[in-house]
Amino acid sequence: MKICLAGAGAFGIKHIEALAKIDGVEVTSLVGRTREATEEVAKRFGIGHVATDLSESLARSDVDAVILATPTQMHASQAIACLAAGKHVQVEIPLADSLKDAESVHAAQQASGRVAMVGHTRRFNPSHQWVRRKVKAGEFLIHQMDVQTYFFRRTNINALGQPRSWTDHLLWHHAAHTVDLFAWQTGGEIVTAHAVQGPIHPALGIAMDMSIQLKASTGAICTLSLSFNNDGPLGTFFRYIGDTGTYIARYDDLIDGKDNRIDVSKVDVSMNGIELQDREFVAAIREGREPNASVAQVLPCYRTLDRLERQLASQP
């Protein structure tokens, strides 16, 4: 399978490294914002074709599928372009930064019949997979999820500490991980959603602090705290509180409520959530099936985000 990777930044490199571990997969084209920097990444990983325009790669016969690790604001239009060109597509989270655009991608996927998947990585992290198996087996009922998503980004930088050409968003990007995971893990629909946010940053134009409360149709509740003002520790911490235990997940690691480490190394073929996400994308294409985290499956998440955004817009 020949794949185009659009986005040669921090997350694009994670995908290139992950795809290298999947048999029968080759990244044949790399698209980036500037040619010099993109060529440097392509040379490092032995990628033969470089472009600064996605349409150039979509016209190539040696591209079967595309992974988009581009700025959020480009996701929807680029995903639709990929599908219109007959390519399968995986869009890094978030699918879009508006419900209208998310629904447009879904419509394009339905019309094309191609695989369209979103990078909701928490569905693939072994830590969260382990909890889900407990839930599915009837061994653990989630009463509450308490989640902290904390970064220190008072200037516009990426995960590598480099200047970013676009602005990240607590609601449409980082909250999307938890909103989707909460519904997926509880097996219910989100029936209640509330949000408040702190002051808008004068230069970035976004809220730097946010608090979200959710309730699922199962009765479970979720409290999510997000900040770009937090000066460490950084990342996202998920606390699952249930009837038979408490579990705390941080990316691919898991401990119980008494700080005992849980071995999740046998949950899947890798401990790398990005690799597992990419393996699902490739497998769904090869098997002609809907992937986990398909556009259709994650669309309810974006409906909730839209609901929260409208709430926030109406607040003083």
C-alpha positions in Angstrom: 0.0 0.0 0.0 1.4 3.4 -1.0 0.6 6.3 1.2 1.0 10.1 1.0 1.7 11.8 4.2 0.6 15.5 4.3 2.2 17.4 7.1 6.0 17.1 7.8 5.8 18.5 11.3 6.0 16.8 14.7 2.9 14.6 14.2 3.7 13.8 10.6 7.0 12.4 11.7 5.3 10.2 14.2 3.1 8.7 11.5 6.1 8.2 9.2 7.9 6.2 12.0 4.7 4.2 12.7 4.0 3.3 9.1 7.6 2.0 8.8 6.6 -0.8 11.2 3.7 -2.0 9.1 4.4 -4.7 6.5 3.6 -3.8 2.9 3.3 -0.1 3.5 5.4 2.6 1.9 5.2 6.4 2.2 5.7 7.4 -1.5 4.9 11.1 -1.2 5.4 13.8 1.5 3.6 17.1 1.4 4.8 20.0 3.5 4.4 23.8 3.9 7.9 24.7 2.8 9.9 22.7 0.3 13.3 22.9 2.0 12.1 21.6 5.3 9.9 19.0 3.7 12.8 17.7 1.5 14.9 17.4 4.7 12.3 15.1 6.3 11.9 13.2 3.1 15.6 12.6 2.8 15.8 11.5 6.4 13.1 8.8 5.8 13.9 7.9 2.2 10.6 9.3 0.7 10.9 9.7 -3.0 8.4 12.5 -3.8 8.0 15.9 -2.2 5.4 18.5 -2.8 4.1 21.7 -1.3 0.6 21.3 -2.8 -1.5 18.3 -1.9 -3.2 18.2 -5.3 0.1 17.3 -6.9 0.3 14.1 -4.7 -3.4 13.3 -5.2 -2.8 13.1 -9.0 -0.1 10.5 -8.6 -0.8 6.8 -9.4 1.5 5.7 -6.7 -0.8 7.1 -3.9 -3.5 4.8 -2.6 -4.3 6.6 0.6 -3.5 9.8 2.4 -2.8 10.6 6.1 -3.4 14.3 6.9 -1.3 15.7 9.7 -1.8 19.3 8.5 -3.2 22.3 10.4 -6.7 21.8 11.8 -8.2 24.5 9.6 -7.2 22.5 6.5 -8.5 19.1 7.6 -12.0 19.2 6.2 -11.3 20.6 2.8 -8.2 18.4 2.3 -10.1 15.3 3.4 -12.9 16.0 0.9 -10.3 16.6 -1.8 -8.7 13.2 -1.0 -12.0 11.4 -1.2 -12.9 13.2 -4.5 -9.6 11.9 -5.9 -10.6 8.4 -5.0 -8.1 8.1 -2.2 -8.7 6.6 1.3 -8.0 9.2 4.0 -7.1 9.3 7.6 -7.5 12.8 9.2 -5.5 13.6 12.3 -7.7 14.8 15.1 -9.8 17.0 14.9 -11.8 16.1 11.8 -12.8 19.8 11.5 -13.2 22.9 13.6 -16.9 23.2 12.8 -19.9 20.8 12.7 -20.8 21.9 9.2 -17.4 21.0 7.9 -17.4 17.6 9.8 -20.7 16.8 8.2 -19.4 17.7 4.8 -16.6 15.2 5.2 -19.0 12.5 6.2 -21.2 13.3 3.1 -18.1 13.1 0.9 -17.1 9.7 2.4 -20.6 8.3 1.9 -20.5 9.4 -1.8 -17.0 8.0 -2.4 -17.3 4.7 -0.6 -13.6 5.1 0.4 -12.3 4.5 3.9 -12.3 7.8 5.9 -11.0 7.6 9.5 -10.1 10.2 12.1 -7.1 10.1 14.4 -8.9 9.7 17.7 -5.8 8.1 19.2 -7.2 7.4 22.7 -9.4 4.6 21.2 -6.1 2.9 20.3 -3.8 3.5 23.2 -3.3 0.1 25.0 -4.2 1.7 28.4 -7.7 2.7 27.2 -8.1 -0.5 25.2 -7.5 -2.4 28.5 -10.2 -0.5 30.3 -12.6 -1.0 27.4 -12.1 -4.7 27.5 -13.0 -4.7 31.2 -16.1 -2.7 30.4 -17.1 -5.0 27.5 -16.6 -8.1 29.7 -19.0 -6.7 32.4 -16.1 -6.5 34.9 -16.0 -2.7 35.2 -18.8 -0.1 35.1 -17.7 3.5 34.7 -19.3 5.9 37.1 -17.0 8.9 36.4 -14.1 10.0 34.2 -11.9 12.8 35.6 -9.6 14.1 32.9 -6.8 16.8 32.9 -5.4 18.0 29.6 -2.6 20.4 30.3 0.0 22.2 28.2 2.2 25.2 28.5 1.6 27.1 25.2 1.5 30.8 25.9 3.1 31.3 22.5 2.3 29.6 19.2 4.6 26.6 19.3 4.2 22.9 18.4 5.0 19.7 20.3 8.7 20.1 19.3 8.8 23.6 20.7 9.0 25.1 17.1 7.0 28.1 15.9 3.6 27.0 14.5 1.9 28.4 11.4 -1.6 27.9 12.8 -3.4 28.1 16.1 -4.3 25.1 18.2 -7.7 24.9 20.0 -8.7 23.5 23.4 -12.3 22.7 22.4 -12.1 21.5 18.8 -8.8 19.6 19.2 -8.0 18.6 22.8 -11.5 18.3 24.2 -12.4 16.1 21.1 -10.2 13.3 22.5 -12.1 13.1 25.8 -15.6 13.8 24.5 -15.2 10.9 22.0 -13.5 8.6 24.5 -16.1 9.2 27.2 -19.0 8.2 24.9 -17.0 5.2 23.4 -15.9 3.8 26.8 -19.3 4.2 28.5 -21.2 2.9 25.5 -23.7 5.7 25.8 -24.7 9.0 24.2 -23.8 12.3 25.7 -27.0 13.7 27.0 -25.7 16.7 29.0 -22.8 19.0 28.1 -21.7 22.2 29.8 -18.6 24.4 29.4 -17.0 27.5 30.8 -13.8 29.2 29.6 -11.3 31.7 30.8 -10.2 34.9 29.2 -9.4 35.0 25.5 -5.7 35.4 24.7 -5.1 38.8 23.1 -2.7 37.6 20.5 -3.8 34.0 19.8 -7.6 34.7 20.0 -8.4 31.6 21.9 -9.3 30.7 25.5 -6.3 29.3 27.3 -8.3 27.6 30.1 -11.6 25.6 29.8 -13.7 23.3 32.0 -16.3 20.9 30.5 -18.9 18.6 32.2 -20.6 15.7 30.5 -23.2 13.1 31.3 -23.8 9.9 29.3 -27.1 8.1 28.8 -25.6 5.3 31.0 -25.5 7.8 34.0 -21.8 8.2 33.9 -20.3 11.7 34.3 -17.1 13.3 33.1 -15.2 16.3 34.3 -12.6 17.7 31.9 -10.1 20.4 32.7 -8.0 21.9 29.9 -5.3 24.5 30.0 -2.5 26.0 27.8 -1.3 27.9 30.9 -0.1 24.9 32.9 3.6 24.9 33.6 4.0 21.1 34.1 3.4 18.3 34.4 2.3 18.2 30.8 0.0 15.9 28.9 -3.4 14.3 29.5 -4.3 12.2 32.6 -7.5 10.1 32.5 -8.9 8.8 35.8 -11.6 6.1 35.4 -13.7 5.7 38.6 -15.9 2.6 38.5 -17.7 0.0 40.6 -14.8 -2.4 40.9 -11.8 -0.1 40.8 -10.0 3.1 39.8 -7.6 3.3 36.9 -5.4 6.1 35.7 -4.2 6.3 32.1 -1.6 8.5 30.6 -1.2 7.8 26.9 0.0 4.1 26.7 0.6 3.6 30.4 -1.9 2.5 33.1 -1.9 2.3 36.9 -4.6 1.4 39.4 -5.9 3.7 42.2 -3.1 2.5 44.5 -0.4 3.4 42.1 0.3 -0.2 41.0 1.4 -0.4 37.4 -0.8 -2.6 35.1 0.9 -4.5 32.3 -0.8 -3.5 29.1 2.0 -4.7 26.8 -0.1 -7.8 25.6 -3.2 -5.8 24.8 -2.2 -5.2 21.2 0.8 -5.7 18.8 2.4 -2.5 19.9 2.5 -0.1 22.8 2.5 2.9 20.4 -1.0 4.4 20.0 -0.2 6.1 16.7 1.1 2.9 15.2 -2.0 1.0 16.3 -4.2 3.8 14.8 -2.3 3.5 11.5 -2.5 -0.2 11.5 -6.3 0.0 11.8 -6.4 2.4 8.9 -4.3 0.1 6.7 -6.3 -3.0 7.8 -9.7 -1.4 7.1 -8.6 -0.5 3.5 -7.2 -4.0 2.9 -10.3 -5.7 4.4 -12.8 -3.3 2.8 -14.5 -2.5 6.1 -15.3 0.5 8.3 -12.5 1.3 10.6 -12.7 2.0 14.3 -12.9 5.9 14.6 -14.4 6.2 11.2 -15.9 9.6 10.3 -19.3 8.2 10.9 -18.4 6.9 14.4 -16.9 10.1 15.6 -19.4 12.5 14.2 -21.4 12.6 17.5 -18.3 14.0 19.2 -18.3 17.0 16.8 -22.0 17.5 17.4 -21.3 17.8 21.2 -18.4 20.2 20.5 -20.7 22.4 18.4 -23.2 22.4 21.2 -20.4 23.5 23.6 -19.1 26.1 21.3 -22.6 27.7 21.0 -22.9 27.7 24.8 -19.5 29.4 25.2 -20.4 32.0 22.6 -23.5 33.0 24.6 -21.7 33.4 27.9 -20.5 36.9 29.1 
